[in-house]
Amino acid sequence: MSASKHTLVALVEDKPGVLNKVASLFRRRGFNIESIAVGRIEQPGLSRMTIVVDSDSVEVEQIRKQFDKLIEVIKVSDITENEIVARELALIKIKATASTRSEIIQIVDIFRANIVDVAPDSLMVEATGDEDKIDSLFKLLRGFGIKEMSRTGRIALTRGAD
C-alpha cells in the first residue's frame, strides 16, 4: 500500500493533558502529524481533534486502534474515504507598498479572502478554504514578500446525516 494523507477525527474529553497523550501516541509509533486542530464542540466537556497524517492505511488503522484505547478518547474515525467538507484558515501578512497594494487586493478578492489588517508597509489577509486554495493564494502572494503566515491545518466534518 502506498502512503497517503489520512484524516482522523476524534471526540475527546476537554481536559488538560489529552493533547499531549495523543501526540505522544503518534510520536512513539514514529508518525509525523502533518496538522492537528483541536476545539470545543456543541457538547459541553468534549473537543474534536482533526489529525492529518501521511502514511499507509494499515499503519493508520493500527494507530487508530491504539488511539481508541486512550481513556479520554470517546470515539475516533478515519474519515479519509468518506465524503467530507474540509477547510483551513490562514492568516498571511504581506509586504505592501502604495504601488503593490491594489494588485494584492485584486488577488485577495479573486480568492474570496479578506483583508483584516492594514498597516503602512503591510496587509494581513484571512483566507479559508481547502489546502490547495490556501497553497495557491500563498504562491501568488509570495512574490510580494511574506512577512508572516499562520495556518490552522485541516478541520473536517463528514457530509450528510452522520
C-alpha positions in Angstrom: 0.0 0.0 0.0 1.2 3.5 -0.8 1.3 6.2 1.7 -1.3 9.0 1.5 -2.8 11.7 3.7 -5.3 10.3 6.1 -7.7 12.4 8.1 -8.6 11.1 11.6 -11.3 12.8 13.7 -11.6 12.1 17.4 -14.0 13.2 20.1 -12.1 13.5 23.3 -12.7 14.8 26.8 -11.9 18.5 27.0 -9.4 18.4 29.8 -5.7 19.1 30.3 -3.2 16.6 29.1 -5.3 14.9 26.4 -3.5 16.6 23.5 -0.1 15.5 25.0 -1.3 11.9 25.3 -2.4 11.8 21.7 0.8 13.5 20.4 2.9 11.0 22.4 1.0 8.1 21.0 1.8 9.2 17.4 5.4 10.0 18.4 6.0 6.6 19.9 4.8 5.0 16.7 7.1 7.2 14.6 4.3 9.1 12.9 4.7 12.7 11.9 1.5 14.7 12.4 1.1 16.9 9.4 -1.6 19.0 11.1 -3.7 18.9 14.2 -6.6 21.1 15.1 -8.5 20.9 18.3 -11.5 22.8 19.5 -14.6 22.6 21.7 -17.8 21.2 20.1 -21.5 21.5 20.7 -21.4 19.0 23.6 -20.0 20.5 26.9 -16.9 18.8 28.1 -15.8 17.4 24.7 -13.5 18.6 22.0 -13.0 17.4 18.4 -9.5 16.7 17.1 -8.8 16.6 13.4 -5.4 15.0 12.7 -3.8 14.6 9.3 -1.0 12.0 8.9 0.8 10.8 5.8 1.0 7.0 6.0 -0.5 3.9 4.5 -3.9 2.5 5.5 -2.6 -0.4 7.6 -0.4 1.8 9.8 -3.1 4.3 10.2 -5.6 1.6 11.3 -3.1 0.4 13.9 -2.6 3.9 15.3 -6.4 4.5 15.2 -7.0 1.3 17.3 -4.3 2.4 19.9 -5.8 5.9 19.9 -9.2 4.5 20.6 -7.9 2.7 23.7 -7.0 6.0 25.4 -9.4 6.6 28.3 -10.1 10.2 27.3 -11.0 9.3 23.7 -14.7 8.9 23.2 -14.6 8.0 19.5 -12.0 8.1 16.7 -12.6 7.6 13.0 -10.5 7.6 9.8 -12.7 9.7 7.5 -10.3 9.7 4.6 -12.6 7.7 2.4 -15.8 9.5 3.4 -17.4 12.4 1.7 -16.2 15.3 3.8 -16.1 19.1 4.0 -12.6 20.1 4.9 -11.2 23.6 5.4 -8.2 25.5 6.7 -7.8 29.0 7.9 -4.7 31.1 7.1 -3.5 34.5 8.2 -0.9 35.9 5.9 1.0 39.2 6.4 2.3 40.6 3.1 4.7 43.4 2.4 2.7 46.1 0.6 3.7 49.4 -0.9 1.5 52.1 -2.4 2.3 50.6 -5.8 1.6 47.0 -5.0 -1.4 47.4 -2.7 -4.1 47.4 -5.4 -2.7 44.3 -7.1 -2.6 42.4 -3.7 -6.3 43.5 -3.1 -7.3 42.1 -6.5 -5.7 38.7 -5.8 -7.3 38.6 -2.4 -10.7 39.3 -4.0 -10.3 36.6 -6.6 -9.7 34.0 -3.8 -12.7 35.4 -1.7 -10.3 36.1 1.1 -10.5 39.2 3.4 -8.1 41.9 4.4 -8.2 42.0 8.2 -5.4 44.5 8.9 -3.8 47.4 7.1 -0.5 48.9 8.1 1.7 51.4 6.2 4.0 48.7 5.0 1.8 45.5 5.0 -1.6 43.9 4.6 -2.9 41.0 6.6 -5.1 38.5 4.7 -7.5 36.0 6.2 -8.3 33.1 3.9 -10.4 30.0 4.3 -10.7 27.0 2.0 -9.2 23.7 1.1 -5.5 23.1 1.3 -5.0 23.7 -2.4 -6.7 27.1 -2.3 -4.6 28.2 0.6 -1.4 26.9 -1.2 -2.3 28.7 -4.4 -3.0 32.0 -2.7 0.3 31.7 -0.8 2.2 31.1 -4.0 0.7 34.2 -5.7 1.3 36.4 -2.6 4.9 35.1 -2.1 6.1 37.4 -4.9 5.2 40.5 -2.9 7.1 39.2 0.2 5.5 37.3 3.0 6.3 38.7 6.4 4.5 36.1 8.4 2.0 33.3 8.0 -0.1 31.1 10.3 -2.3 28.2 9.2 -4.7 26.1 11.3 -4.3 22.9 9.5 -7.3 20.9 8.3 -10.6 20.7 10.1 -13.3 18.4 8.7 -16.7 17.0 9.1 -18.4 14.2 7.1 -21.2 15.2 4.8 -24.8 14.2 5.4 -26.7 12.9 8.3 -23.9 11.1 10.2 
